[in-house]
Amino acid sequence: MAVTSVDPYITLGVSTDASTDEIKSAYRRVARRLHPDANQNNPGAAVQFQDVTVAYELLIDADRRRAYDSQVARHRSEDNLNFSLRVTPSKRAIVPLPEAQVIYLLAEIYPDPRARDQDQKHETRLNLTLVLDHSNSMNGTRLDKVKVAAHEIVNQLSEGDILSVVSFNDRAEVIIPATPVQNKQALKAKISMMIASGGTEIFKGLSAGVEQNRRFLGPRLVNHVVMLTDGNTFGDHDSCIELARKAAEQGISISAMGLGQEWNDEFLDQLASVTGGTSSYINSASAVVSFLNNHVRNLSNAFAERVRLSVAPDPDVKLESAFKLSPHPQPLAIDDGYIQLGSLQANRHISVLLQFQLPANMPLGFRSVARLVAAGDVLSNQNQYFQSLSDISLEVNENPPPEDPPNVILDALGKLTLYRMQERAQEALASGDIREATRRLENLATRLLAMGEEELANQARSEARRVAHTSNLSDAGRKTLKYQTRFLLLGPSNEDMS
């Protein structure tokens, strides 16, 4: 189900009545920036160059162009919904410097406002797979709460939804093969039969779960795997990540939830990031029910699926990092041609903060920085694929007019700094610099207290004392600081569209 179609006019940046000469000129202009010979080691530029080439070859062939235009005209409808891409730079004019400098772009993807109208609401169908850890460590309250959560998820689902459930310990068992939701009591009875036993091998459970999800894989469904574990897995990390990459190519996203303290947060972060899913920390068994139910409820509100962003910096510009700010803050993988973003909900936008390094000694004048393309499948449209493009430029000026960075970027950077502070503390600790790790945690506590986050500040201060005395963070403290400083990025509410 990997999407290969492109809108050739949007891709080349030409009008639908563009002449052959205009099409050739547009292609040459874009190809100079994206061609692998000029823009090396840039996965975003590579995938965009492929799309630009496909678009050019289609439009330059009169017969193919005519057939494409005819097909689009047949399926064009005023009822078609789309999404928009809005990109805000931290600066629009910069001073050239003898060293490299940083600039930020805030990329925001908004659903069509009509998606919130009752008359336009589209009934989202789920192809949902639950992959549930039932190893020995899940015995007692943990597994009981997971069963309750799974029962409530079954109650939420409609007859048009598909459900499969896989339990795993050191082997995997398909409790409920992928099937349309009909006899809910029978489904819940099967879930209730899970008992805790054995060790933890995530790949076996995840592999069985993805296989079940593939059975009903469809472009008009939200194809999603939710995995919950309370333990670490050994020796199969790489296999899990490779499986996740293949799942993403097919249109399946994976969300990973860690319960308690023993699981590997870096591994679950990576697993979710490569598919456009989310990774989350559930600190107690009592929180499992509401957490899982809220997650599935959000899936049911999907407006567009398989949303992804390709970022093609100019050859002398480097993309250094990407961080999703909303609706679920987390770092994003930038090693592939597309940054996977998962679902775009009908009442929430997606925002991503991108950090770039600009070269030293830039010549004066206007210059391009990066070309961004957001793409995804709008579930309610007959022709689902949609894309939106933004080409960002700035002015290099010895005396630029006074300009404050946009408040939305300043606010995001201020809160992201807190997350980075706990990261730097962990890095200092890993390198054996106990004094630096302690100092960074104390500074984090001070910043959190100034923001009114007293409880989290106390946690940071407690961990600073622990590091000073034991040279280690507690598992609970480390995960709490990591995930709670992420959560602060949401602000007072991420329900931004009502």
C-alpha positions as CSV (number, residue, x, y, z in Angstrom):
1,M,0.0,0.0,0.0
2,A,3.0,2.3,-0.3
3,V,1.8,5.4,-2.0
4,T,3.7,6.2,-5.3
5,S,1.3,8.6,-6.9
6,V,2.1,12.3,-6.9
7,D,0.3,15.4,-8.0
8,P,2.6,16.4,-10.9
9,Y,1.5,20.1,-10.9
10,I,2.1,20.6,-7.2
11,T,5.3,18.6,-7.3
12,L,6.8,20.8,-10.0
13,G,5.2,24.0,-8.8
14,V,3.4,24.8,-12.1
15,S,-0.2,25.6,-12.9
16,T,-2.5,23.1,-14.6
17,D,-2.2,25.1,-17.9
18,A,1.6,25.3,-17.8
19,S,3.3,25.2,-21.2
20,T,5.9,22.7,-22.1
21,D,8.6,25.3,-21.8
22,E,7.4,26.3,-18.3
23,I,7.4,22.6,-17.2
24,K,11.0,22.1,-18.5
25,S,12.1,25.3,-16.8
26,A,10.5,24.3,-13.5
27,Y,12.0,20.8,-13.6
28,R,15.5,22.2,-14.3
29,R,15.2,24.7,-11.4
30,V,14.1,22.0,-8.9
31,A,16.4,19.3,-10.2
32,R,19.5,21.5,-9.7
33,R,18.7,21.5,-5.9
34,L,17.6,17.9,-5.5
35,H,19.7,15.9,-7.9
36,P,21.8,13.3,-6.0
37,D,25.0,14.5,-7.7
38,A,24.5,18.0,-6.2
39,N,22.7,17.1,-3.0
40,Q,24.5,14.0,-1.6
41,N,23.6,12.0,1.5
42,N,20.2,13.7,1.8
43,P,17.4,11.1,1.9
44,G,14.7,13.8,1.7
45,A,16.2,15.3,-1.5
46,A,16.5,11.8,-2.9
47,V,12.8,10.9,-2.6
48,Q,11.7,14.4,-3.8
49,F,14.0,14.1,-6.8
50,Q,12.3,10.8,-7.7
51,D,8.9,12.4,-7.4
52,V,9.9,15.4,-9.4
53,T,11.3,13.1,-12.2
54,V,8.0,11.1,-12.2
55,A,6.0,14.4,-12.4
56,Y,8.2,15.7,-15.2
57,E,8.0,12.6,-17.3
58,L,4.2,12.5,-16.9
59,L,3.6,16.2,-17.9
60,I,6.1,16.3,-20.7
61,D,4.3,13.4,-22.5
62,A,1.2,15.0,-24.0
63,D,-0.8,11.8,-24.1
64,R,-0.1,10.8,-20.5
65,R,-0.8,14.4,-19.4
66,R,-4.1,14.4,-21.2
67,A,-5.1,11.0,-19.6
68,Y,-4.0,12.2,-16.2
69,D,-6.0,15.5,-16.5
70,S,-9.1,13.5,-17.7
71,Q,-8.9,11.1,-14.7
72,V,-8.5,14.0,-12.2
73,A,-11.5,15.8,-13.8
74,R,-13.7,12.7,-13.4
75,H,-12.9,12.3,-9.8
76,R,-12.8,16.0,-8.9
77,S,-15.5,17.0,-6.3
78,E,-16.2,20.1,-4.3
79,D,-16.7,17.7,-1.4
80,N,-13.1,16.5,-1.5
81,L,-11.3,17.5,1.7
82,N,-7.6,18.3,2.0
83,F,-5.0,19.4,4.5
84,S,-2.6,22.4,4.5
85,L,1.0,22.8,5.2
86,R,2.1,26.0,7.0
87,V,5.9,26.6,7.6
88,T,7.2,29.4,9.8
89,P,10.9,30.2,9.9
90,S,12.5,31.5,13.1
91,K,14.0,34.3,11.0
92,R,13.3,35.7,7.6
93,A,16.5,37.6,7.3
94,I,19.9,36.7,8.7
95,V,23.4,38.2,8.9
96,P,26.1,36.3,7.1
97,L,28.6,34.9,9.6
98,P,32.1,33.4,9.3
99,E,30.8,30.2,11.0
100,A,27.8,28.0,10.6
101,Q,24.5,29.1,12.2
102,V,21.2,27.5,13.2
103,I,17.7,28.3,11.9
104,Y,14.4,26.6,12.9
105,L,11.4,25.9,10.8
106,L,8.0,25.1,12.4
107,A,6.0,22.9,10.1
108,E,2.3,22.6,10.8
109,I,-0.2,20.4,9.1
110,Y,-3.8,21.3,9.5
111,P,-6.9,19.3,8.5
112,D,-9.6,20.8,6.3
113,P,-11.8,22.9,8.6
114,R,-14.9,21.2,7.1
115,A,-13.8,17.9,8.7
116,R,-15.2,19.2,11.9
117,D,-18.6,19.9,10.5
118,Q,-21.2,17.2,11.5
119,D,-22.4,16.9,7.9
120,Q,-18.9,16.3,6.7
121,K,-17.8,13.8,9.4
122,H,-16.4,10.6,8.0
123,E,-16.8,7.4,10.0
124,T,-13.3,6.2,10.5
125,R,-12.8,2.4,10.4
126,L,-10.0,0.8,12.4
127,N,-7.8,-2.2,11.6
128,L,-6.5,-2.5,15.1
129,T,-4.1,-5.0,16.6
130,L,-3.3,-5.3,20.3
131,V,0.0,-6.9,21.1
132,L,0.0,-7.5,24.9
133,D,2.8,-8.7,27.1
134,H,1.7,-11.4,29.5
135,S,5.1,-12.5,30.9
136,N,5.6,-13.3,34.6
137,S,6.3,-9.7,35.5
138,M,2.7,-8.8,34.4
139,N,1.2,-11.1,37.0
140,G,-1.5,-9.6,39.2
141,T,-2.8,-6.1,38.9
142,R,-0.9,-5.2,35.8
143,L,-2.4,-8.0,33.7
144,D,-5.8,-7.5,35.3
145,K,-5.8,-3.8,34.2
146,V,-4.6,-4.7,30.7
147,K,-7.6,-7.1,30.4
148,V,-10.0,-4.4,31.6
149,A,-8.5,-1.9,29.1
150,A,-8.8,-4.4,26.2
151,H,-12.4,-5.1,27.2
152,E,-13.2,-1.4,27.1
153,I,-11.5,-1.1,23.7
154,V,-13.7,-3.9,22.4
155,N,-16.8,-2.0,23.7
156,Q,-15.6,1.2,21.8
157,L,-15.2,-0.5,18.5
158,S,-18.0,-0.6,15.9
159,E,-19.0,-3.4,13.6
160,G,-17.1,-1.9,10.7
161,D,-13.8,-2.2,12.7
162,I,-11.3,-5.0,12.5
163,L,-9.7,-6.3,15.7
164,S,-6.9,-8.8,16.4
165,V,-5.2,-9.5,19.7
166,V,-1.8,-11.2,20.2
167,S,-0.4,-12.1,23.6
168,F,3.3,-12.7,24.0
169,N,6.0,-13.8,26.5
170,D,8.9,-15.8,25.1
171,R,6.5,-16.9,22.4
172,A,3.5,-15.4,20.7
173,E,-0.1,-16.6,20.7
174,V,-2.9,-15.2,18.5
175,I,-5.8,-14.9,20.9
176,I,-8.1,-13.2,18.4
177,P,-7.3,-13.6,14.7
178,A,-8.0,-10.5,12.7
179,T,-11.8,-10.3,12.3
180,P,-14.6,-7.8,12.0
181,V,-16.0,-6.9,15.4
182,Q,-19.3,-8.6,15.9
183,N,-19.8,-10.8,19.0
184,K,-18.1,-8.6,21.6
185,Q,-18.8,-10.9,24.5
186,A,-17.0,-13.7,22.8
187,L,-14.0,-11.4,22.0
188,K,-13.8,-10.3,25.6
189,A,-14.0,-13.8,26.9
190,K,-10.9,-14.8,24.9
191,I,-9.0,-11.8,26.2
192,S,-9.9,-12.8,29.8
193,M,-8.2,-16.1,29.3
194,M,-4.7,-14.6,29.3
195,I,-2.5,-15.7,32.3
196,A,1.0,-14.4,33.2
197,S,3.9,-16.7,32.5
198,G,7.3,-16.9,30.8
199,G,9.9,-14.2,29.7
200,T,9.8,-11.4,27.2
201,E,10.6,-11.6,23.5
202,I,9.1,-8.6,21.8
203,F,9.9,-9.6,18.2
204,K,7.8,-12.7,18.4
205,G,4.8,-10.8,19.6
206,L,5.3,-7.8,17.3
207,S,5.9,-10.1,14.2
208,A,2.6,-12.0,14.9
209,G,0.8,-8.7,15.5
210,V,1.9,-7.1,12.2
211,E,1.0,-10.3,10.3
212,Q,-2.5,-10.2,11.7
213,N,-2.8,-6.5,10.8
214,R,-1.8,-7.2,7.2
215,R,-4.7,-9.6,6.8
216,F,-7.2,-6.7,6.5
217,L,-4.7,-4.0,5.4
218,G,-6.6,-1.4,3.4
219,P,-6.2,2.2,2.2
220,R,-9.5,3.2,3.8
221,L,-8.6,1.9,7.2
222,V,-6.5,3.1,10.1
223,N,-4.0,0.2,10.2
224,H,-2.5,0.4,13.6
225,V,-0.7,-1.9,16.1
226,V,-0.6,-1.1,19.8
227,M,2.0,-2.9,21.8
228,L,2.2,-2.8,25.6
229,T,5.1,-4.3,27.5
230,D,6.6,-4.0,31.0
231,G,9.9,-5.6,30.2
232,N,13.1,-5.5,28.2
233,T,13.9,-7.7,25.3
234,F,17.4,-8.9,24.4
235,G,19.0,-9.7,21.0
236,D,16.0,-8.8,18.8
237,H,16.1,-5.0,18.7
238,D,17.4,-4.8,15.2
239,S,14.8,-7.3,14.0
240,C,12.0,-5.3,15.5
241,I,13.2,-2.1,13.9
242,E,13.5,-3.7,10.5
243,L,10.0,-5.2,10.9
244,A,8.7,-1.7,11.8
245,R,10.3,-0.1,8.8
246,K,8.6,-2.7,6.5
247,A,5.3,-2.2,8.3
248,A,5.5,1.6,7.7
249,E,6.2,1.0,4.0
250,Q,2.9,-0.9,3.8
251,G,0.9,1.7,5.7
252,I,0.9,0.2,9.2
253,S,1.8,2.4,12.2
254,I,3.0,1.0,15.6
255,S,2.5,2.6,19.0
256,A,4.6,1.3,21.9
257,M,3.7,1.7,25.5
258,G,5.9,0.9,28.4
259,L,4.4,0.0,31.8
260,G,6.5,0.3,34.9
261,Q,10.3,0.8,34.9
262,E,12.0,-2.2,33.3
263,W,11.5,-1.5,29.6
264,N,13.9,0.1,27.2
265,D,12.6,3.6,26.4
266,E,15.1,4.3,23.6
267,F,14.1,1.1,21.8
268,L,10.4,1.9,22.1
269,D,11.0,5.5,20.9
270,Q,12.7,4.2,17.8
271,L,10.2,1.5,17.1
272,A,7.3,4.1,17.2
273,S,9.2,6.8,15.4
274,V,10.0,4.9,12.2
275,T,6.3,4.1,11.7
276,G,4.6,7.4,12.7
277,G,3.3,5.9,15.9
278,T,3.8,7.1,19.5
279,S,5.8,5.9,22.5
280,S,4.4,6.4,25.9
281,Y,5.3,5.8,29.6
282,I,2.6,4.4,31.8
283,N,3.9,4.7,35.3
284,S,1.3,2.6,37.1
285,A,-1.1,-0.2,36.4
286,S,-4.0,2.0,37.5
287,A,-3.3,4.3,34.5
288,V,-3.4,1.6,31.9
289,V,-7.2,1.6,31.2
290,S,-7.6,5.3,30.6
291,F,-4.3,5.5,28.6
292,L,-5.1,2.7,26.2
293,N,-8.7,3.9,25.7
294,N,-7.7,7.5,25.0
295,H,-5.2,6.3,22.5
296,V,-7.8,4.2,20.6
297,R,-10.3,7.0,20.8
298,N,-7.8,9.3,19.1
299,L,-7.3,6.8,16.3
300,S,-11.0,6.8,15.7
301,N,-10.8,10.5,15.1
302,A,-8.4,10.2,12.2
303,F,-8.9,12.6,9.2
304,A,-5.9,11.5,7.2
305,E,-3.6,8.5,7.6
306,R,-0.1,7.6,6.7
307,V,0.9,11.3,6.9
308,R,4.6,11.9,6.3
309,L,6.9,14.8,5.7
310,S,9.9,14.9,3.3
311,V,12.4,17.6,4.0
312,A,15.0,18.4,1.3
313,P,17.5,21.0,2.5
314,D,19.6,22.8,-0.1
315,P,23.0,21.1,-0.8
316,D,24.8,23.4,1.6
317,V,22.2,23.2,4.4
318,K,21.9,20.3,6.9
319,L,18.8,19.0,8.7
320,E,20.1,18.4,12.2
321,S,17.0,17.2,14.0
322,A,13.2,17.0,13.9
323,F,10.9,16.9,17.0
324,K,7.1,16.5,16.9
325,L,5.5,19.0,19.2
326,S,1.9,18.0,18.8
327,P,-0.4,16.1,19.1
328,H,2.1,13.7,20.9
329,P,5.6,15.2,21.5
330,Q,8.5,13.0,20.6
331,P,11.8,13.0,18.7
332,L,11.5,11.9,15.0
333,A,13.8,9.8,12.9
334,I,15.3,11.7,10.0
335,D,17.4,8.9,8.4
336,D,14.8,8.0,5.8
337,G,13.4,10.0,2.9
338,Y,10.1,10.5,4.7
339,I,9.6,11.5,8.3
340,Q,6.6,9.4,9.4
341,L,3.9,11.3,11.3
342,G,1.0,8.8,11.5
343,S,-2.5,10.1,11.8
344,L,-3.8,13.6,11.3
345,Q,-6.9,14.0,13.5
346,A,-9.9,15.9,12.5
347,N,-9.6,18.4,15.4
348,R,-5.9,18.5,16.0
349,H,-3.0,19.7,13.9
350,I,0.5,18.2,13.6
351,S,3.4,20.4,14.4
352,V,7.1,19.6,13.9
353,L,10.1,21.7,14.8
354,L,13.0,21.3,12.4
355,Q,16.5,22.4,13.2
356,F,18.9,23.3,10.3
357,Q,22.5,24.3,10.1
358,L,23.2,27.1,7.6
359,P,26.7,27.4,6.0
360,A,29.3,30.0,6.9
361,N,30.0,33.0,4.7
362,M,26.7,33.0,2.7
363,P,26.5,35.5,-0.1
364,L,24.1,38.4,0.2
365,G,20.7,38.2,-1.3
366,F,17.7,35.9,-1.2
367,R,18.4,32.2,-1.1
368,S,16.4,29.0,-0.7
369,V,16.8,26.9,2.4
370,A,14.6,23.8,2.2
371,R,11.7,22.2,0.3
372,L,9.1,20.5,2.4
373,V,6.4,18.2,1.2
374,A,3.6,16.9,3.4
375,A,1.7,13.9,2.0
376,G,-0.9,11.5,3.2
377,D,-4.2,9.8,2.5
378,V,-7.5,11.7,3.3
379,L,-9.8,8.8,4.3
380,S,-13.0,10.3,3.1
381,N,-11.9,11.2,-0.4
382,Q,-12.4,8.8,-3.4
383,N,-8.9,9.7,-4.5
384,Q,-7.2,9.7,-1.1
385,Y,-3.7,10.8,-1.8
386,F,-3.0,14.4,-1.2
387,Q,0.2,16.5,-0.9
388,S,1.1,20.0,0.0
389,L,4.4,21.7,-0.7
390,S,6.2,24.6,0.9
391,D,9.5,26.1,-0.4
392,I,11.3,28.2,2.2
393,S,13.7,31.1,1.4
394,L,15.3,33.8,3.5
395,E,17.3,36.9,2.9
396,V,21.0,37.2,3.7
397,N,21.6,40.8,4.7
398,E,24.4,42.7,6.4
399,N,21.8,44.9,8.2
400,P,18.5,43.1,8.4
401,P,15.6,44.9,10.0
402,P,14.9,44.1,13.7
403,E,12.9,40.9,13.9
404,D,11.8,38.9,16.9
405,P,11.4,35.1,16.4
406,P,7.7,34.2,16.2
407,N,6.2,33.5,19.7
408,V,5.1,30.0,18.7
409,I,8.8,29.1,18.0
410,L,10.1,30.8,21.1
411,D,7.6,29.0,23.3
412,A,8.4,25.6,21.7
413,L,12.2,26.2,22.0
414,G,11.8,27.2,25.6
415,K,10.0,24.0,26.5
416,L,12.1,21.8,24.3
417,T,15.2,23.1,26.2
418,L,13.8,21.4,29.3
419,Y,13.7,18.1,27.4
420,R,17.2,18.7,26.1
421,M,18.5,19.4,29.6
422,Q,17.5,16.0,30.9
423,E,19.0,14.5,27.7
424,R,22.3,16.3,28.3
425,A,22.3,15.2,31.9
426,Q,22.0,11.6,30.8
427,E,24.7,12.0,28.3
428,A,27.1,13.5,30.9
429,L,26.3,10.6,33.2
430,A,26.9,8.0,30.5
431,S,30.4,9.6,29.8
432,G,31.2,9.4,33.5
433,D,31.0,13.2,34.2
434,I,29.1,13.0,37.5
435,R,29.6,16.7,38.4
436,E,28.2,17.9,35.0
437,A,25.2,15.5,35.2
438,T,24.4,16.8,38.7
439,R,24.7,20.4,37.6
440,R,22.4,19.9,34.6
441,L,19.8,18.2,36.8
442,E,20.0,21.0,39.3
443,N,19.6,23.6,36.6
444,L,16.6,21.6,35.2
445,A,15.0,21.7,38.7
446,T,15.4,25.5,38.9
447,R,13.9,26.0,35.4
448,L,11.0,23.7,36.2
449,L,10.3,25.5,39.5
450,A,10.3,28.9,37.8
451,M,7.6,27.5,35.4
452,G,5.4,26.4,38.4
453,E,6.1,22.7,37.8
454,E,6.9,22.0,41.5
455,E,6.4,18.2,41.5
456,L,8.6,17.7,38.5
457,A,11.2,20.1,39.9
458,N,11.3,18.1,43.1
459,Q,11.9,14.9,41.0
460,A,14.8,16.6,39.1
461,R,16.3,17.7,42.4
462,S,15.9,14.3,43.9
463,E,17.6,12.7,40.9
464,A,20.5,15.3,41.2
465,R,21.1,14.2,44.8
466,R,20.9,10.6,43.8
467,V,23.5,11.1,41.0
468,A,25.8,12.9,43.3
469,H,25.8,10.1,45.8
470,T,25.4,6.9,43.7
471,S,26.5,8.0,40.1
472,N,23.2,6.7,38.8
473,L,19.6,7.8,38.0
474,S,16.7,5.8,39.2
475,D,14.8,4.1,36.4
476,A,11.6,5.7,37.5
477,G,13.1,9.1,37.9
478,R,14.8,9.0,34.5
479,K,11.7,8.0,32.6
480,T,9.5,10.5,34.6
481,L,11.9,13.4,33.7
482,K,12.1,12.3,30.1
483,Y,8.4,11.8,29.4
484,Q,7.1,14.6,31.6
485,T,9.4,17.2,30.0
486,R,8.1,16.0,26.7
487,F,4.5,16.4,27.9
488,L,5.2,20.0,28.8
489,L,5.5,20.8,25.1
490,L,1.7,20.3,24.7
491,G,1.0,23.4,26.8
492,P,-2.3,23.7,28.7
493,S,-4.2,21.7,26.1
494,N,-3.6,20.0,22.7
495,E,-7.2,20.1,21.8
496,D,-6.5,23.0,19.5
497,M,-9.6,22.7,17.2
498,S,-13.1,22.3,18.5
